[in-house]
Amino acid sequence: MRDRSNPLLDGPIPGQSLTTEPGNRPWENPPKLTTVEEAAEFYIKRLADPEMTNRLMDIVEETQVPISVLSDVITMGGVMQGLHTSDMSILVAPIVITFIKGTAEHMGIEYKLGNEKENVVNPELLRSVINELQDEEPAIAMSVSDALGINDSPAEEETLEEEKPTKGLMERPSEAEAA
């Protein structure tokens, strides 16, 4: 039974693809567009249609969905229709992103590309979680704080400075070490 309150659980069940004859789905057949040029031409013509352009720019302006996400949705739709392979969608995505970005700039619409770094981590919350983890698993807390560059105690910093740097696995020993 599907859970309508959670759309993430509203997908096919494992093994459902094995219940139909092979080749009945569009993506199970040979693709119609086999080169990047063909796929780019198809998407540019489709996105340049005035009705499609207006709908797309409305989405960009009203929802602030990143352009990279829109590109993924558009190209994955092509995969599901059997137009091209998923590999081709990765290759044609930069072209689609550039076209949508140029259109948004031309129309004066603010957009997000999807590669902007947003400060979504609250540093105080992160420190409190690391402090709680310190009581239960000190080694993990230490490695997490080191990986994130969070050091609360100056004593730890002093001991790190005094340690001799280790050599790489393939680094040759110095003459003094070899003798």
N, C-alpha and C positions, 0 to 999 in steps of 0.2 A: 504494500500500500504506500502510495506516495504522500509525502508531507507537503502540503500546499503552503504552509507558513514559512518554509525554508526552501527557496528556489535552488539552492546548491544541492539539495538532495533530490531534485526533480530530474535526474538524468537516467540514462540507460543502466540496467543492472548488468553486472559482470556476466559475460557469456551471451548477452542478447544478440551480439553481432553474428554469432554462430547459428542463429535460428533461421536465417534467410539463405537463399541460394547465392553462391559467390557470383559477383558481377552484377547484382541487382542494384547496388548503391552506386551513385554517380562517381564517388571517389575510388571505387574499386575497378573502374575502367581506365583505359589509357587517357591521359590528359589531352585537352583540345589545344592548349597553348603550351608549346614546348620550349620556347626561347624567352629570355628576359625581354627582348625587344617586343615580341608579340604580347606578352603579359602587360608590359608598360603601356603599349599602345591601347590595349583594351581598357585599362584602368583610367588612362588620361582621357580617352573619349567618353567614358562613362561619367567620370567626375566633372568633366567640362560641360556636361549637359546643364543648362540653367536651372532646371527644377532640382536636380540632384545637388548642385552647388548650393542653392538656397537652403535646402534641407540640412546639408552638412554644416554650413556656416551657422545655422540656427542651433544645431547641437553643440558646436564649439563654443558659441557665445553664451548660451543659456546654462549648459551643464558644466562647463569648464573641464570636460573630459580631455585628457592629454591627447595630442594628435597621434602619438605613437600607438595608443590604445585603439583609436579609430582605425588607423592603418591595419592593425592586427585583425580587427573585426572584419574589415572589408576584404582583406586578402584571405582570411580563413573561410569567409563566405565563398570565395572563388574555389577553394580547395573542396569544400563540401558540395559545390555544384559540379565538380569534376572538370573545372576549367584548367587547373594546373596542379602541380604537386605542392606539398607543404614546403619542400625545399625552395621551390620557385617563389612562394610567398615571402620567404626570408630575403631572397634576392631582389624582389620588386618592392619591398616595403620602403626602402629609402626614397625611391622615386615617388611613391604615393605620399609619403610624409612631406617631401619637398613641395609637391604640388598643392597639398592642403595648406601648408604653411604659407606659400606664396599667395594663394587665394585669400587667406585670412589677412595677410599684411596688406594686400591690394584693397580689401574691403574695410580696412581699419578695425579689425576685430582682434581683441586681445586673446591670446592662446597660451597653452602650456605644451611644451614638447614632450614632457614625460621624463626628461633626464635631469630636472632640477632637483637639487637636494633640499629637502625640507627638514627642518629641525623637529622631528616627531618624537624624539626621546627627551623626557624630562630628566635632567641631570640629578636632581635631588631624589627622584624616585629610583633611578638607577643605583645611586649610592646606597639607598636604604635596602634595596634588594641584595646588593653585594654584601652589605653588613650582615643581613640575615643569613645569607649563604655562607659567610665566614664562620658562623657558629656550627653549621652542619657539615659543610664540605670546604675546609680551608684551602685545599689545593685547587679546587675548581674556582673558588672565589678569587684566588690570587691570579690564576691564568686569565680569567675574564677581565679583571681590573687591569692587568698588564696589556691585554689585547686592545682594550679600549683607552688605554693611557690614563687611567685613574689611579693615582697614588695619593693616599691620604697621609701617610706617615713619612716624615723626612728621613728617618732612620733607614728605611728600606732603600731610598734613593742613594744614600751614602754607601751602603754595602754593594749596590749595583755598580757604582763608579769604581770601587776598589778591585772588582773582579777582573781578571785578565781575559781579554777577548779570546774566544775560542776560534780555532781555525776550521775552515771548511773541510769536507771529507776528501776532496781531491787536491787540496793545497799542499804544495811541497814543503817539507820542513826547512827551517833556516839552517845555515851552516853551523851555528852554535848548537842547535838541537840535534843535528845529524852526527856531530862528533862525540 
